[in-house]
Each structure stands twice: as structure tokens, then as C-alpha cells.
């Protein structure tokens, strides 16, 4: 009987460690994603303002080039957001699997 209790305790401890690892990884990814999202959003805003200044100052070709760069930053932001969401979904699935096993 003691052997069964020890196996259960070890199993519960391993499951707790795996859950804790997943939780820690989610927090790390969320923190990096948040910082990356706001950083790229700020850069995109600055590029957009620079494009407007160049367009209104009469430098149309440079303004158009800058506006295209701002659009590129918007695409990068959307891609980062999608990758972050996919990573979180995979970690959620791993957590659900662990909960089903326990």
C-alpha cells in the first residue's frame, strides 16, 4: 500500500512540475509578445507619421516609400500576433492533456 501511495505522490509531483513549466513558459511568451507588440506598434506609428510629413512636404516618392514601410510593419505585427496566439493554443492543449492524464 505504501508503494502505491509513493507512486501516486511522485506522479502528482511530476504533473505539477509539468504544469508549472507550461505556466512559466506561457508567462514568458506573453511578456515578450506584449513588449514586441507595443514596440512594433510604436515603430509603425512613427513610420506612419514620417510618411505623412514627407507626403505633405512635397517629397511624394520618399513619402510613398515610407508609407510602404509602415504597411510592412503592420504585416509584421499581425504575423507576430498570430505566432503568439498559435504558441498559446499549443500550450493550452498540452495543459489540457496533462489535466486529462491526472
C-alpha positions in Angstrom: 0.0 0.0 0.0 2.8 2.4 0.8 4.4 1.7 -2.6 1.2 2.8 -4.3 1.0 6.0 -2.3 4.6 6.8 -3.2 4.0 6.2 -6.9 0.9 8.5 -6.7 2.8 11.2 -4.9 5.7 11.0 -7.4 3.2 11.1 -10.3 1.4 14.1 -8.8 4.7 15.9 -8.3 5.8 15.3 -11.9 2.4 16.5 -13.2 2.7 19.6 -11.0 6.2 20.3 -12.4 5.0 19.9 -16.0 2.1 22.3 -15.3 4.4 24.8 -13.7 6.8 24.6 -16.6 4.0 25.3 -19.1 2.6 28.1 -16.9 6.1 29.7 -16.7 6.6 29.4 -20.5 3.2 31.0 -21.2 4.1 33.9 -18.9 7.5 34.3 -20.6 5.9 34.2 -24.1 3.1 36.6 -23.1 5.6 39.1 -21.7 7.8 39.0 -24.8 4.8 39.2 -27.1 3.4 42.2 -25.2 6.7 44.0 -25.4 7.2 43.1 -29.0 3.7 44.1 -30.0 3.9 47.6 -28.4 7.4 48.1 -29.7 6.4 47.3 -33.3 3.2 49.3 -32.9 5.3 52.3 -31.8 7.7 51.9 -34.7 4.8 51.6 -37.1 3.2 54.8 -35.8 6.5 56.7 -36.1 6.9 55.4 -39.7 3.3 56.5 -40.5 3.9 60.0 -39.1 7.2 60.2 -41.1 5.3 59.2 -44.2 2.7 61.9 -43.7 5.4 64.5 -43.1 7.2 63.5 -46.3 4.0 63.5 -48.3 2.8 66.9 -47.1 6.3 68.4 -47.6 6.2 67.6 -51.3 8.5 64.6 -51.3 6.0 62.3 -52.7 8.3 59.5 -53.8 10.0 59.3 -50.3 6.6 59.6 -48.6 5.3 56.7 -50.7 8.3 54.6 -49.9 7.9 55.4 -46.1 4.2 54.6 -46.3 5.0 51.2 -47.8 7.5 50.6 -45.0 4.8 51.4 -42.4 2.5 48.8 -44.1 5.3 46.3 -43.8 5.5 46.9 -40.1 1.7 46.3 -39.9 2.1 43.0 -41.6 4.9 42.0 -39.2 2.8 43.0 -36.2 -0.1 40.8 -37.5 2.3 37.9 -38.0 3.8 38.2 -34.5 0.3 38.3 -33.1 -0.7 35.1 -35.0 2.5 33.3 -33.9 1.9 34.2 -30.3 -1.7 33.0 -30.4 -0.6 29.7 -32.0 2.0 29.1 -29.3 -0.5 29.8 -26.6 -3.0 27.5 -28.2 -0.4 24.7 -28.3 0.5 25.3 -24.6 -3.2 25.2 -23.7 -3.6 21.9 -25.5 -0.6 20.5 -23.6 -2.1 21.7 -20.3 -5.5 20.1 -21.2 -3.7 16.8 -22.0 -1.9 16.8 -18.7 -5.2 17.5 -16.8 -6.9 14.6 -18.6 -4.0 12.3 -17.6 -4.2 13.2 -13.9 
